Amino acid sequence: MTTLIRCRSSRVAAAAIVLLIAFGALHLSARQQTSRASIVKDIPYATIGTRTLTLDLYRPSGVAHPPLLVWVHGGAWRKGDKSSAPTGFVDRGIAVASLDFRVSTEARFPAMVHDIKGAIRFLRANATTYGYRADRLAIGGDSSGGHLAALVGVTAGSAELEGTIGGHSDQSSAAQAILDYYGATDLTTILDQSTPFGLTVRRPALDLLFGGPPDVKKALAELASPVLHIDASDPPLLIFHGDRDPQMPINQSHELQGAYEQLGLDVTFVVVHGSAHGGAEFYTGKNLDRAVDFLRRTIGGPDARGR
């Protein structure tokens, strides 16, 4: 069962690990369904020293100039890759650009945000070449990728977060919609909200992301918190979170919902009952329908003008 909240205006740890592995396998399989798509792999969008950053582009077959979803993978900011693209969206006529970016084992925050914004600028500059719409695009992600997607989505033009990666400074890095799947939203409160198991995951991940714990690296933790950047210009937001998530506190999603509500912004929060940190139910059936409907409402459908 799923509840929809809408507003516009040792033993336990071991068991939890087993559950997370099982849910992770379901999560991956749900996002790796065969799609009716043309796929261009390993498109370079930026070079940093000897490191070339690339993305994979999935375009729905038979759809001229589809809208674009930029996808940010999860992995506690320190692992994961672009192969986990949610291809169910492609079957519904939405192009997906799945990004690789520097993770925290390579560079500390905000390096990965600079990379993602650089990828968006690249995608806008090359929309005609690759045949999707980029006048209005969405950004989405899961887990740490959901956090990064939300942060990028609410910080268009931020001097500290924009960066210069990949060039194309004449292009905007703004997103016109945000899909956040069980991501962190307030790095200053997340540890206080975490379960004992969640702390075993979150503490080392944040230490690596910031170079120290959030209470020591307070300025970075605040800069990394989407809830502290919300203003009246922010784009529509759709959040999914499982109410049995042992790894990412559901209160993180409530905080983001509340920040949007206070300003009367367009936000929809879907609580997925009985679900943990990911799972097939997030990316299939009625929840996929909800996400696709949200994207069609906010960024539109194929545009014959090919913008």
C-alpha beads as a LAMMPS data file, in Angstrom:
LAMMPS data file: protein, C-alpha beads

307 atoms
305 bonds

1 atom types
1 bond types

-500.0 500.0 xlo xhi
-500.0 500.0 ylo yhi
-500.0 500.0 zlo zhi

Masses

1 110.0

Atoms # bond

1 1 1 0.000 0.000 0.000
2 1 1 1.166 3.529 -0.741
3 1 1 0.104 6.738 0.966
4 1 1 0.173 9.900 -1.129
5 1 1 0.751 13.209 0.664
6 1 1 0.314 16.132 -1.659
7 1 1 0.816 19.868 -1.218
8 1 1 1.149 22.639 -3.550
9 1 1 0.983 26.146 -1.428
10 1 1 26.510 -8.557 16.749
11 1 1 22.572 -9.521 15.236
12 1 1 20.275 -6.743 14.265
13 1 1 22.875 -5.078 12.034
14 1 1 23.621 -8.365 10.261
15 1 1 19.931 -8.980 9.588
16 1 1 19.567 -5.449 8.286
17 1 1 22.503 -5.948 5.934
18 1 1 20.889 -9.079 4.507
19 1 1 17.636 -7.180 3.978
20 1 1 19.413 -4.294 2.291
21 1 1 21.218 -6.641 -0.066
22 1 1 17.919 -8.282 -0.990
23 1 1 16.151 -4.976 -1.531
24 1 1 19.134 -3.672 -3.466
25 1 1 18.936 -6.602 -5.856
26 1 1 15.233 -5.912 -6.469
27 1 1 15.983 -2.236 -6.897
28 1 1 18.619 -2.900 -9.536
29 1 1 16.523 -5.410 -11.463
30 1 1 13.604 -2.989 -11.577
31 1 1 15.790 -0.325 -13.125
32 1 1 17.517 -2.666 -15.558
33 1 1 14.504 -3.832 -17.540
34 1 1 15.055 -4.088 -21.276
35 1 1 13.941 -0.853 -22.896
36 1 1 12.809 -0.008 -26.381
37 1 1 15.621 2.484 -26.732
38 1 1 18.591 3.589 -28.732
39 1 1 21.572 3.818 -26.410
40 1 1 24.748 5.857 -26.795
41 1 1 27.318 4.826 -24.192
42 1 1 30.239 6.693 -22.693
43 1 1 29.666 10.159 -24.112
44 1 1 32.451 12.363 -22.676
45 1 1 31.144 15.561 -21.093
46 1 1 34.185 16.859 -19.189
47 1 1 37.857 16.182 -18.524
48 1 1 39.498 16.818 -15.151
49 1 1 43.211 16.154 -15.273
50 1 1 43.502 12.623 -16.640
51 1 1 39.906 11.742 -15.652
52 1 1 37.265 11.810 -18.394
53 1 1 33.687 12.054 -17.126
54 1 1 31.096 10.320 -19.280
55 1 1 27.364 9.717 -19.524
56 1 1 25.077 7.181 -21.172
57 1 1 22.120 8.431 -23.181
58 1 1 18.948 6.360 -23.594
59 1 1 16.509 7.631 -26.213
60 1 1 13.052 6.067 -26.703
61 1 1 12.791 4.457 -30.118
62 1 1 10.322 6.069 -32.479
63 1 1 9.963 9.258 -30.401
64 1 1 11.127 12.489 -31.985
65 1 1 12.664 15.008 -29.574
66 1 1 11.705 13.391 -26.245
67 1 1 11.927 15.263 -22.945
68 1 1 15.043 14.546 -20.876
69 1 1 15.589 13.161 -17.372
70 1 1 19.131 13.534 -16.034
71 1 1 19.814 10.626 -13.663
72 1 1 22.238 10.667 -10.700
73 1 1 23.178 7.265 -9.273
74 1 1 23.352 6.433 -5.571
75 1 1 26.034 4.675 -3.557
76 1 1 26.625 6.656 -0.341
77 1 1 28.448 9.301 -2.430
78 1 1 31.451 6.970 -2.620
79 1 1 30.551 4.245 -5.133
80 1 1 28.082 3.329 -7.877
81 1 1 28.077 4.159 -11.571
82 1 1 25.910 5.210 -14.486
83 1 1 24.901 1.633 -15.388
84 1 1 21.966 1.790 -12.938
85 1 1 19.795 4.010 -15.133
86 1 1 15.985 3.748 -14.580
87 1 1 15.106 2.612 -18.092
88 1 1 11.402 2.249 -17.327
89 1 1 11.122 5.958 -18.095
90 1 1 12.516 5.364 -21.576
91 1 1 9.710 2.920 -22.311
92 1 1 7.306 5.777 -21.515
93 1 1 8.843 8.163 -24.061
94 1 1 11.323 10.013 -21.825
95 1 1 15.036 10.160 -22.670
96 1 1 17.423 9.436 -19.799
97 1 1 20.995 10.687 -19.458
98 1 1 22.740 8.651 -16.744
99 1 1 25.885 10.272 -15.362
100 1 1 29.215 9.218 -13.988
101 1 1 30.823 11.831 -11.761
102 1 1 33.586 12.038 -9.194
103 1 1 32.644 10.172 -6.042
104 1 1 33.942 10.973 -2.579
105 1 1 36.857 8.539 -2.847
106 1 1 38.132 10.751 -5.689
107 1 1 37.174 14.237 -4.524
108 1 1 35.271 15.754 -1.625
109 1 1 32.056 17.724 -1.766
110 1 1 31.150 19.851 -3.714
111 1 1 33.146 18.276 -6.580
112 1 1 30.324 15.909 -7.546
113 1 1 27.818 18.780 -7.674
114 1 1 30.135 20.723 -9.986
115 1 1 30.339 17.646 -12.236
116 1 1 26.560 17.174 -12.401
117 1 1 25.942 20.826 -13.211
118 1 1 28.648 20.598 -15.891
119 1 1 26.860 17.578 -17.377
120 1 1 23.569 19.481 -17.537
121 1 1 25.248 22.364 -19.365
122 1 1 26.817 19.877 -21.787
123 1 1 23.467 18.186 -22.397
124 1 1 21.819 21.507 -23.157
125 1 1 24.622 22.524 -25.524
126 1 1 24.323 19.232 -27.427
127 1 1 20.557 18.747 -27.523
128 1 1 20.362 19.152 -31.296
129 1 1 23.202 16.693 -31.854
130 1 1 21.599 13.927 -29.793
131 1 1 17.938 14.668 -30.513
132 1 1 16.183 15.338 -27.205
133 1 1 14.509 18.406 -25.755
134 1 1 16.549 20.462 -23.312
135 1 1 14.486 23.633 -22.967
136 1 1 12.913 21.983 -19.919
137 1 1 14.639 19.014 -18.291
138 1 1 14.286 17.112 -15.035
139 1 1 16.904 15.806 -12.642
140 1 1 16.428 12.700 -10.527
141 1 1 18.334 10.224 -8.420
142 1 1 18.134 7.611 -5.705
143 1 1 19.673 7.546 -2.214
144 1 1 22.799 9.741 -2.270
145 1 1 21.886 10.422 -5.900
146 1 1 18.484 11.671 -4.723
147 1 1 20.279 14.060 -2.373
148 1 1 22.540 15.329 -5.162
149 1 1 19.603 15.676 -7.573
150 1 1 17.629 17.721 -5.050
151 1 1 20.641 19.878 -4.240
152 1 1 21.397 20.578 -7.897
153 1 1 17.709 21.235 -8.539
154 1 1 17.370 23.935 -5.868
155 1 1 20.724 25.704 -6.406
156 1 1 20.619 26.963 -9.980
157 1 1 23.174 29.747 -10.347
158 1 1 24.744 29.224 -6.907
159 1 1 28.233 30.728 -6.961
160 1 1 29.591 28.087 -4.563
161 1 1 28.011 25.119 -6.299
162 1 1 27.940 25.989 -9.993
163 1 1 31.597 25.332 -10.841
164 1 1 33.150 25.469 -14.307
165 1 1 33.463 21.754 -15.096
166 1 1 33.016 20.981 -18.781
167 1 1 32.661 24.598 -19.871
168 1 1 29.531 25.651 -21.806
169 1 1 29.153 28.631 -19.485
170 1 1 26.567 30.064 -21.877
171 1 1 24.190 27.222 -20.921
172 1 1 22.009 26.961 -17.819
173 1 1 22.403 24.161 -15.275
174 1 1 18.847 24.697 -13.996
175 1 1 16.378 21.821 -13.829
176 1 1 12.642 22.371 -14.259
177 1 1 11.595 19.379 -12.115
178 1 1 13.147 17.171 -9.419
179 1 1 12.628 13.446 -8.702
180 1 1 14.046 12.503 -5.288
181 1 1 14.029 8.824 -4.329
182 1 1 14.786 8.456 -0.581
183 1 1 17.617 10.974 -0.529
184 1 1 19.201 12.967 2.288
185 1 1 18.036 16.578 2.513
186 1 1 19.523 18.025 5.716
187 1 1 23.073 16.934 6.496
188 1 1 23.001 18.876 9.764
189 1 1 20.215 16.697 11.246
190 1 1 20.609 13.341 9.521
191 1 1 22.761 11.645 12.161
192 1 1 20.374 12.563 14.965
193 1 1 17.523 11.006 12.977
194 1 1 19.357 7.802 11.999
195 1 1 18.803 4.292 13.330
196 1 1 21.799 2.510 14.915
197 1 1 22.272 0.591 11.671
198 1 1 21.908 3.779 9.650
199 1 1 24.706 5.376 11.648
200 1 1 27.083 2.576 10.672
201 1 1 26.501 3.522 7.043
202 1 1 26.069 7.270 7.318
203 1 1 28.920 8.319 9.625
204 1 1 31.774 6.950 7.492
205 1 1 30.062 8.133 4.296
206 1 1 29.761 11.710 5.571
207 1 1 33.304 11.698 6.963
208 1 1 34.541 10.797 3.497
209 1 1 32.237 13.276 1.746
210 1 1 33.238 16.270 3.887
211 1 1 36.616 15.257 5.263
212 1 1 35.140 15.038 8.757
213 1 1 31.805 14.722 10.602
214 1 1 29.025 17.230 9.850
215 1 1 29.280 18.947 13.238
216 1 1 32.969 19.642 12.566
217 1 1 32.533 20.475 8.876
218 1 1 29.436 22.546 9.611
219 1 1 29.766 24.997 6.706
220 1 1 30.043 22.141 4.190
221 1 1 27.137 20.264 5.790
222 1 1 24.958 23.366 5.481
223 1 1 26.060 23.976 1.888
224 1 1 25.183 20.352 1.087
225 1 1 21.662 20.543 2.592
226 1 1 18.894 21.161 0.021
227 1 1 16.458 22.295 2.744
228 1 1 18.700 25.275 3.484
229 1 1 18.621 26.491 -0.131
230 1 1 14.871 26.506 -0.843
231 1 1 13.439 29.706 -2.294
232 1 1 10.334 30.728 -4.216
233 1 1 11.938 30.021 -7.610
234 1 1 12.551 26.309 -7.025
235 1 1 11.053 23.765 -9.451
236 1 1 8.303 21.197 -8.797
237 1 1 9.409 18.250 -6.671
238 1 1 8.289 14.621 -6.387
239 1 1 9.623 12.575 -3.437
240 1 1 9.433 8.816 -2.840
241 1 1 10.482 7.239 0.467
242 1 1 9.842 3.888 2.146
243 1 1 8.461 4.006 5.686
244 1 1 10.688 1.089 6.732
245 1 1 13.927 2.540 5.427
246 1 1 16.640 1.559 7.953
247 1 1 19.347 3.510 6.180
248 1 1 17.915 6.902 5.202
249 1 1 15.567 8.450 7.799
250 1 1 12.164 9.219 6.301
251 1 1 12.242 12.465 8.295
252 1 1 14.789 13.697 5.762
253 1 1 12.077 13.621 3.101
254 1 1 9.563 15.202 5.497
255 1 1 11.998 18.072 6.046
256 1 1 12.249 18.737 2.320
257 1 1 8.489 18.495 1.912
258 1 1 8.040 20.949 4.792
259 1 1 10.492 23.464 3.344
260 1 1 8.568 23.422 0.061
261 1 1 5.235 23.707 1.847
262 1 1 6.319 26.784 3.784
263 1 1 6.807 28.652 0.508
264 1 1 3.729 27.212 -1.178
265 1 1 5.808 25.377 -3.765
266 1 1 4.726 22.425 -5.900
267 1 1 5.603 19.254 -3.949
268 1 1 4.249 15.701 -3.866
269 1 1 5.455 13.178 -1.279
270 1 1 4.725 9.486 -1.855
271 1 1 5.245 7.310 1.230
272 1 1 5.776 3.722 0.081
273 1 1 4.469 1.576 2.935
274 1 1 6.405 -1.515 3.920
275 1 1 9.395 -0.565 1.765
276 1 1 12.995 -0.191 2.834
277 1 1 15.865 1.542 1.041
278 1 1 14.855 0.909 -2.559
279 1 1 12.999 -1.948 -4.211
280 1 1 11.165 -2.756 -7.431
281 1 1 7.988 -1.070 -6.178
282 1 1 9.585 2.372 -6.474
283 1 1 10.212 2.050 -10.222
284 1 1 7.283 0.018 -11.507
285 1 1 3.480 -0.010 -11.494
286 1 1 1.615 2.925 -9.990
287 1 1 4.749 4.614 -8.697
288 1 1 6.288 4.651 -12.176
289 1 1 2.944 5.994 -13.444
290 1 1 3.095 8.787 -10.840
291 1 1 6.645 9.720 -11.787
292 1 1 5.873 9.738 -15.511
293 1 1 2.716 11.814 -14.984
294 1 1 4.750 14.269 -12.900
295 1 1 7.397 14.593 -15.615
296 1 1 4.838 15.069 -18.370
297 1 1 3.126 17.748 -16.314
298 1 1 6.337 19.622 -15.486
299 1 1 8.677 19.188 -18.461
300 1 1 6.202 18.169 -21.155
301 1 1 6.360 15.605 -23.918
302 1 1 8.075 15.300 -27.296
303 1 1 8.396 18.600 -29.134
304 1 1 8.258 18.525 -32.901
305 1 1 10.395 21.662 -33.014
306 1 1 13.287 19.699 -31.485
307 1 1 14.334 22.312 -28.976

Bonds

1 1 1 2
2 1 2 3
3 1 3 4
4 1 4 5
5 1 5 6
6 1 6 7
7 1 7 8
8 1 8 9
9 1 10 11
10 1 11 12
11 1 12 13
12 1 13 14
13 1 14 15
14 1 15 16
15 1 16 17
16 1 17 18
17 1 18 19
18 1 19 20
19 1 20 21
20 1 21 22
21 1 22 23
22 1 23 24
23 1 24 25
24 1 25 26
25 1 26 27
26 1 27 28
27 1 28 29
28 1 29 30
29 1 30 31
30 1 31 32
31 1 32 33
32 1 33 34
33 1 34 35
34 1 35 36
35 1 36 37
36 1 37 38
37 1 38 39
38 1 39 40
39 1 40 41
40 1 41 42
41 1 42 43
42 1 43 44
43 1 44 45
44 1 45 46
45 1 46 47
46 1 47 48
47 1 48 49
48 1 49 50
49 1 50 51
50 1 51 52
51 1 52 53
52 1 53 54
53 1 54 55
54 1 55 56
55 1 56 57
56 1 57 58
57 1 58 59
58 1 59 60
59 1 60 61
60 1 61 62
61 1 62 63
62 1 63 64
63 1 64 65
64 1 65 66
65 1 66 67
66 1 67 68
67 1 68 69
68 1 69 70
69 1 70 71
70 1 71 72
71 1 72 73
72 1 73 74
73 1 74 75
74 1 75 76
75 1 76 77
76 1 77 78
77 1 78 79
78 1 79 80
79 1 80 81
80 1 81 82
81 1 82 83
82 1 83 84
83 1 84 85
84 1 85 86
85 1 86 87
86 1 87 88
87 1 88 89
88 1 89 90
89 1 90 91
90 1 91 92
91 1 92 93
92 1 93 94
93 1 94 95
94 1 95 96
95 1 96 97
96 1 97 98
97 1 98 99
98 1 99 100
99 1 100 101
100 1 101 102
101 1 102 103
102 1 103 104
103 1 104 105
104 1 105 106
105 1 106 107
106 1 107 108
107 1 108 109
108 1 109 110
109 1 110 111
110 1 111 112
111 1 112 113
112 1 113 114
113 1 114 115
114 1 115 116
115 1 116 117
116 1 117 118
117 1 118 119
118 1 119 120
119 1 120 121
120 1 121 122
121 1 122 123
122 1 123 124
123 1 124 125
124 1 125 126
125 1 126 127
126 1 127 128
127 1 128 129
128 1 129 130
129 1 130 131
130 1 131 132
131 1 132 133
132 1 133 134
133 1 134 135
134 1 135 136
135 1 136 137
136 1 137 138
137 1 138 139
138 1 139 140
139 1 140 141
140 1 141 142
141 1 142 143
142 1 143 144
143 1 144 145
144 1 145 146
145 1 146 147
146 1 147 148
147 1 148 149
148 1 149 150
149 1 150 151
150 1 151 152
151 1 152 153
152 1 153 154
153 1 154 155
154 1 155 156
155 1 156 157
156 1 157 158
157 1 158 159
158 1 159 160
159 1 160 161
160 1 161 162
161 1 162 163
162 1 163 164
163 1 164 165
164 1 165 166
165 1 166 167
166 1 167 168
167 1 168 169
168 1 169 170
169 1 170 171
170 1 171 172
171 1 172 173
172 1 173 174
173 1 174 175
174 1 175 176
175 1 176 177
176 1 177 178
177 1 178 179
178 1 179 180
179 1 180 181
180 1 181 182
181 1 182 183
182 1 183 184
183 1 184 185
184 1 185 186
185 1 186 187
186 1 187 188
187 1 188 189
188 1 189 190
189 1 190 191
190 1 191 192
191 1 192 193
192 1 193 194
193 1 194 195
194 1 195 196
195 1 196 197
196 1 197 198
197 1 198 199
198 1 199 200
199 1 200 201
200 1 201 202
201 1 202 203
202 1 203 204
203 1 204 205
204 1 205 206
205 1 206 207
206 1 207 208
207 1 208 209
208 1 209 210
209 1 210 211
210 1 211 212
211 1 212 213
212 1 213 214
213 1 214 215
214 1 215 216
215 1 216 217
216 1 217 218
217 1 218 219
218 1 219 220
219 1 220 221
220 1 221 222
221 1 222 223
222 1 223 224
223 1 224 225
224 1 225 226
225 1 226 227
226 1 227 228
227 1 228 229
228 1 229 230
229 1 230 231
230 1 231 232
231 1 232 233
232 1 233 234
233 1 234 235
234 1 235 236
235 1 236 237
236 1 237 238
237 1 238 239
238 1 239 240
239 1 240 241
240 1 241 242
241 1 242 243
242 1 243 244
243 1 244 245
244 1 245 246
245 1 246 247
246 1 247 248
247 1 248 249
248 1 249 250
249 1 250 251
250 1 251 252
251 1 252 253
252 1 253 254
253 1 254 255
254 1 255 256
255 1 256 257
256 1 257 258
257 1 258 259
258 1 259 260
259 1 260 261
260 1 261 262
261 1 262 263
262 1 263 264
263 1 264 265
264 1 265 266
265 1 266 267
266 1 267 268
267 1 268 269
268 1 269 270
269 1 270 271
270 1 271 272
271 1 272 273
272 1 273 274
273 1 274 275
274 1 275 276
275 1 276 277
276 1 277 278
277 1 278 279
278 1 279 280
279 1 280 281
280 1 281 282
281 1 282 283
282 1 283 284
283 1 284 285
284 1 285 286
285 1 286 287
286 1 287 288
287 1 288 289
288 1 289 290
289 1 290 291
290 1 291 292
291 1 292 293
292 1 293 294
293 1 294 295
294 1 295 296
295 1 296 297
296 1 297 298
297 1 298 299
298 1 299 300
299 1 300 301
300 1 301 302
301 1 302 303
302 1 303 304
303 1 304 305
304 1 305 306
305 1 306 307
